[in-house]
Amino acid sequence: MNVTDVVLPACAAAALVVFAVRLAREPRRLGNAVWLGVALLLTGLWLLRAALHLEWLTPILVGVLAVVAVIVAVVLPGALIVNGVGMVRREGRSLQNLLSFLLGVGILVLEGLFFAPLGRWGSALVATAAVLACYFGFLFASLLGYSILYGRLRRRTGFDAIIVLGCGLAGDRVTPLLAARLDRAIRLYEREPAPPLLVVSGGRGPGETVSEAEAMDDYLRARGIPEDRIRREDRATTTEENLEFSADLLGGARPQRVLAVTSNYHVFRTAVECRRLGLPFDAAGAPTARYFLPSALLREFAALILHYRRTTIAACAVIIGGGLGLAIFA
């Protein structure tokens, strides 16, 4: 028996155990996503290696891997570019709306550089950029997978208060994105046997004629929520302030079972922020338009990476240093 046949499953099992322990202790940790990704990657490599020992299965695996390579190399960047164009047409021209377009173009450019005669140093830089792309791609896939898992782990009922995070208005009108959050909060409110408090959180931003909290309050009361069950928090301009100011509004007799409602792409970052602030809050997501999701997910990923910038800088330094070292000594 090859040593790899023992090491791979042992490492996969160890990673799964670490993930399970961390998940049981605190599900709102970013590191949980990384451990889940490592566990799934090692398990996949182990299963692939085991399958390659079966001669009849080898051609099928080669075909599957070829299809996956085409999807990653051609279909994915093409879809990102198309989505980016759609975002600009629907939401306007801004950097955040161009994220998916820029990423798609970047992937195609990086792939094209592999076939260009760049010399020793140029090839080393391209290879290093490819490793960095794989690193961030792994992190993104891990976070996406864990975010989906986290959304299914939270408790479903028994909340004393529900905080609805604002996300901008159109003048004085609630946008479809914000309406989805409010509708989700209403459904959760109606599910509870004892009606919880509804805290609407959001200040007044550029181009808005009223605060987000005021518009959200009007929206809820128009749909039958009693005025005495609504609390306004009208100062917040960031997710951190949404959570902090809403917690302060709940006062010293703060309910212990609190749920923050946001959009589905924003759930895990909200949960991570709650943990960072020392708030025992959970988070739930509302549906988002499909065309909006790629750019929104990329923004959330960038925000989480910047939040843990020391780790990100250290990982990038190791990868770049390794690439330069290979170019020098190869």
C-alpha positions in Angstrom: 0.0 0.0 0.0 1.3 3.5 -1.0 1.9 5.9 1.8 -0.4 8.4 0.0 -3.3 6.0 0.3 -3.1 6.3 4.1 -2.0 10.0 4.5 -4.7 11.5 2.3 -7.7 9.9 4.1 -6.1 10.5 7.5 -5.6 14.2 6.7 -9.1 14.5 5.4 -10.6 12.9 8.5 -8.5 15.1 10.7 -9.7 18.3 8.9 -13.3 17.1 9.2 -12.9 16.6 12.9 -11.3 20.0 13.4 -14.2 21.6 11.4 -16.8 19.7 13.4 -15.3 20.8 16.7 -15.0 24.4 15.7 -18.5 24.4 14.3 -19.9 23.1 17.5 -18.1 25.7 19.6 -18.8 28.8 17.4 -20.5 28.6 14.0 -19.8 32.3 13.3 -16.0 31.9 12.7 -14.5 32.6 9.3 -12.0 29.9 9.9 -14.7 27.3 9.8 -15.2 28.0 6.1 -11.5 27.4 5.5 -11.5 24.1 7.4 -14.5 22.9 5.6 -12.8 23.8 2.3 -9.6 21.9 3.3 -11.6 18.9 4.4 -13.6 18.7 1.2 -10.5 19.3 -1.0 -8.6 16.5 0.7 -11.6 14.2 0.6 -12.0 14.9 -3.1 -8.3 14.2 -3.8 -8.5 11.0 -1.8 -11.6 9.8 -3.8 -10.0 10.8 -7.1 -6.9 8.9 -6.3 -8.9 5.8 -5.2 -11.0 6.0 -8.4 -7.9 6.2 -10.6 -7.1 2.6 -9.5 -10.2 1.4 -11.3 -9.2 1.2 -15.0 -12.8 1.3 -16.3 -13.5 4.5 -14.4 -10.4 6.4 -15.6 -11.8 7.5 -19.0 -15.0 8.8 -17.3 -12.9 10.8 -14.8 -10.8 12.3 -17.5 -13.9 13.3 -19.4 -15.4 14.9 -16.2 -12.2 16.8 -15.4 -12.1 18.0 -19.0 -15.6 19.4 -18.8 -14.8 21.0 -15.4 -11.7 22.6 -17.0 -13.7 24.1 -19.9 -16.3 25.4 -17.4 -13.7 27.1 -15.3 -11.6 28.4 -18.1 -14.2 29.5 -20.6 -17.8 29.3 -19.3 -17.1 31.0 -15.9 -15.3 34.1 -17.2 -17.8 34.4 -20.0 -20.7 34.3 -17.6 -19.0 36.8 -15.3 -18.5 39.3 -18.2 -22.1 38.9 -19.3 -23.3 39.4 -15.7 -21.1 42.5 -15.4 -22.6 44.1 -18.5 -26.1 43.3 -17.2 -25.3 44.9 -13.8 -24.1 48.1 -15.4 -27.3 48.3 -17.5 -29.6 47.6 -14.5 -27.8 49.2 -11.6 -25.6 51.9 -13.2 -21.9 52.3 -13.8 -19.8 52.0 -10.6 -16.8 49.9 -9.5 -18.9 47.6 -7.4 -21.2 46.9 -10.3 -18.2 46.1 -12.5 -16.7 43.6 -10.2 -17.9 40.5 -12.0 -17.0 42.0 -15.4 -13.5 42.8 -14.3 -13.0 39.4 -12.7 -14.1 37.7 -15.9 -11.7 39.8 -18.0 -8.9 39.2 -15.6 -9.3 35.4 -15.8 -9.2 35.5 -19.6 -6.1 37.7 -19.6 -4.3 35.4 -17.1 -5.2 32.4 -19.2 -3.9 34.2 -22.4 -0.6 35.1 -20.7 0.1 31.3 -20.3 0.5 31.1 -24.0 2.6 34.2 -24.4 6.5 34.0 -24.7 7.3 36.0 -21.6 10.7 34.6 -20.7 11.8 33.3 -17.4 10.7 36.1 -15.1 7.5 36.8 -17.0 6.5 33.2 -16.8 7.3 33.1 -13.1 5.1 36.2 -12.5 2.2 34.6 -14.5 2.6 31.3 -12.5 2.6 33.2 -9.2 -0.5 35.1 -10.3 -2.2 31.8 -11.2 -1.4 30.4 -7.7 -2.8 33.5 -6.1 -5.9 33.2 -8.2 -6.3 29.5 -7.1 -5.8 30.6 -3.5 -8.5 33.2 -3.6 -10.7 30.9 -5.7 -10.4 28.3 -3.0 -11.3 30.8 -0.3 -14.3 32.1 -2.2 -15.6 28.6 -2.8 -15.1 27.7 0.8 -16.9 30.8 2.1 -19.8 30.3 -0.4 -20.2 26.7 0.7 -20.0 27.4 4.4 -22.4 30.4 4.0 -25.0 28.1 2.6 -24.4 25.6 5.4 -24.6 28.3 8.0 -27.9 29.5 6.7 -29.4 26.1 7.3 -27.9 25.6 10.8 -29.6 28.6 12.6 -32.6 28.2 14.8 -36.0 28.8 13.1 -38.2 30.2 15.9 -38.1 31.5 19.4 -36.7 35.1 18.8 -37.4 38.0 21.2 -36.3 40.6 18.7 -35.6 40.8 14.9 -33.3 43.5 13.5 -33.7 44.4 9.9 -30.6 45.9 8.3 -31.1 48.8 5.9 -29.5 48.9 2.4 -30.5 52.2 0.8 -33.6 53.8 -0.5 -34.8 55.3 -3.8 -35.6 58.8 -2.5 -38.1 57.9 0.2 -39.2 54.6 -1.2 -38.1 51.1 -0.1 -36.1 49.4 -2.9 -36.8 45.8 -3.9 -33.7 44.6 -2.1 -34.8 46.2 1.1 -38.4 45.1 0.6 -37.2 41.5 0.5 -35.5 41.9 3.9 -38.6 43.4 5.4 -40.9 40.7 3.9 -38.7 38.1 5.4 -38.8 39.8 8.8 -42.6 39.9 8.6 -42.8 36.2 7.9 -40.5 35.5 10.8 -42.6 37.8 13.0 -45.8 36.1 12.1 -44.3 32.7 12.8 -43.7 33.5 16.5 -46.4 32.7 19.1 -45.3 35.8 21.1 -44.7 38.7 18.7 -41.1 39.9 18.9 -39.8 43.4 18.6 -38.9 44.6 15.1 -35.9 46.9 15.0 -35.5 48.7 11.7 -31.9 50.0 11.3 -30.6 52.6 8.9 -29.7 56.3 8.7 -30.2 58.8 5.9 -27.8 58.5 3.0 -26.9 60.6 -0.1 -30.0 61.1 -2.3 -32.4 59.9 0.4 -35.1 62.2 1.6 -35.9 60.2 4.8 -33.9 57.8 6.9 -34.0 54.1 6.0 -35.5 53.4 9.4 -38.4 55.8 8.8 -39.2 54.2 5.3 -38.9 50.7 6.8 -41.2 51.6 9.7 -43.8 52.9 7.2 -43.5 49.7 5.1 -44.1 47.5 8.1 -47.0 49.4 9.5 -48.6 49.4 6.0 -48.5 45.6 6.2 -50.2 45.3 9.6 -47.3 45.3 12.1 -48.4 47.2 15.2 -46.6 50.4 15.9 -45.7 49.4 19.4 -43.8 46.4 18.1 -41.4 48.5 16.0 -38.3 50.3 17.1 -36.4 52.8 14.9 -32.6 53.0 14.8 -31.9 55.9 12.4 -28.2 56.6 12.7 -26.4 53.6 11.2 -24.5 53.8 7.9 -22.6 50.5 8.1 -23.3 46.9 9.0 -21.2 47.3 12.2 -23.3 50.4 13.2 -26.6 48.6 12.3 -25.8 45.9 14.8 -24.2 48.1 17.5 -26.8 50.8 17.5 -29.7 48.3 17.4 -28.2 46.5 20.4 -28.0 49.8 22.2 -31.6 50.5 21.3 -32.7 47.3 22.9 -31.2 48.6 26.1 -29.9 47.0 29.3 -32.8 44.4 29.2 -31.5 43.3 25.9 -33.3 40.1 24.6 -31.0 37.2 24.3 -32.6 35.6 21.3 -32.1 38.2 18.6 -32.0 37.6 14.8 -30.5 40.0 12.3 -32.3 39.9 8.9 -30.3 40.9 5.8 -29.9 39.7 2.2 -28.8 36.1 1.7 -25.4 37.1 0.3 -24.7 39.2 3.4 -25.7 36.6 6.1 -22.4 35.1 7.0 -20.5 38.5 7.1 -23.3 39.8 9.4 -22.8 36.7 11.7 -19.1 37.2 11.7 -19.6 40.9 12.6 -22.0 39.9 15.4 -19.3 37.7 16.9 -16.6 40.3 16.6 -18.8 42.8 18.4 -19.6 40.3 21.2 -23.3 40.2 20.3 -25.1 36.8 20.8 -27.1 37.5 17.6 -27.9 35.1 14.8 -28.5 36.1 11.1 -30.9 35.1 8.4 -31.1 36.0 4.7 -33.8 37.3 2.3 -33.9 36.3 -1.4 -31.9 38.4 -3.9 -32.4 38.8 -7.6 -30.1 36.3 -9.4 -28.5 38.9 -11.7 -27.4 40.8 -8.5 -25.8 37.8 -6.7 -22.4 37.5 -8.4 -21.3 41.1 -7.8 -22.9 41.1 -4.3 -21.0 37.9 -3.4 -17.7 39.3 -4.7 -18.2 42.4 -2.6 -18.9 40.3 0.5 -15.8 38.2 -0.2 -13.7 41.3 -0.6 -15.0 42.8 2.6 -14.2 39.6 4.6 -10.7 39.4 3.1 -10.0 43.0 4.0 -11.4 42.4 7.5 -8.7 39.7 7.9 -6.1 41.6 5.9 -3.1 40.6 8.0 -3.7 36.9 7.2 -4.4 37.8 3.6 -1.2 39.8 3.3 0.8 37.0 5.0 -0.6 34.4 2.6 0.1 36.5 -0.4 3.6 37.2 0.7 4.4 33.5 1.1 3.0 32.7 -2.4 4.8 35.6 -4.1 8.0 34.9 -2.2 7.8 31.2 -3.2 7.3 32.2 -6.8 10.3 34.5 -6.8 12.4 31.9 -5.0 11.6 29.3 -7.7 12.4 31.8 -10.5 15.8 32.7 -8.9 16.9 29.1 -8.0 15.2 27.0 -10.7 
